């Protein structure tokens, strides 16, 4: 963890082209900052920054696990997690736009 303190992860974040060109945040705005906050251990702030961060991490872990282990309902679980993530991303985007 001392290594992470020497390198500022925020220096490596990519700018949102949608926000720069049109002045409107995209559906993915905040995911990089939320990931940095997650790895720094600020879990609540990561959730506030991008509410889908934890379900996306769950989906990523499941997809990696599913590469090595196949089981009967893996497609159903995968699609359920994808729809859950899309729903959370879209709902949180509209809430962010309204406020």
GIHUDA-V74613 format. One record per residue. N is the residue number from 1. RES is the residue in one letter. PHI is phi as a letter, one per 40 degrees, with the letter a starting at -180 (none if undefined). OMEGA is omega in radians with two decimals (NA if undefined). Layout:
n: {N N}
res: {RES RES}
phi: {PHI PHI}
omega: {OMEGA OMEGA}
//
This chain:
n: {1 2 3 4 5 6 7 8 9 10 11 12 13 14 15 16 17 18 19 20 21 22 23 24 25 26 27 28 29 30 31 32 33 34 35 36 37 38 39 40 41 42 43 44 45 46 47 48 49 50 51 52 53 54 55 56 57 58 59 60 61 62 63 64 65 66 67 68 69 70 71 72 73 74 75 76 77 78 79 80 81 82 83 84 85 86 87 88 89 90 91 92 93 94 95 96 97 98 99}
res: {X X X X X X X X X X X X X X X X X X X X X X X X X X X X X X X X X X X X X X X X X X X X X X X X X X X X X X X X X X X X X X X X X X X X X X X X X X X X X X X X X X X X X X X X X X X X X X X X X X X}
phi: {none c c c c c c c c c c b c c c c c c c c c b g b c c c c c h c c c c c c c c c c g c c c c c c c c a d c d c c c c c c c c c c c d c c b b b a d b c c c c c c c c c c c c c c c c c c c c c c c c c c}
omega: {3.12 3.12 3.14 3.11 3.14 -3.13 3.06 -3.11 3.14 -3.14 -3.06 -3.12 3.11 3.10 3.09 -3.14 3.12 3.14 3.14 -3.07 -3.01 -3.13 -3.13 3.11 3.11 -3.13 -3.10 -3.14 3.12 -3.07 3.11 3.13 3.11 3.11 3.09 3.12 3.12 -3.12 3.04 3.10 3.12 -2.97 -3.14 3.12 3.08 3.10 3.13 -3.14 -3.10 -3.01 -3.11 -3.04 -3.07 3.09 3.05 3.07 3.10 3.10 3.13 3.12 3.13 -3.13 3.10 3.10 -3.09 3.04 -3.07 -3.09 3.09 3.06 -2.91 -3.02 -3.10 3.13 3.14 3.11 3.13 -3.13 3.09 3.11 3.11 3.12 3.09 3.14 3.12 3.12 3.14 -3.13 -3.10 -3.14 -3.13 3.09 3.14 3.08 3.11 -3.14 -3.12 -3.08 NA}
//
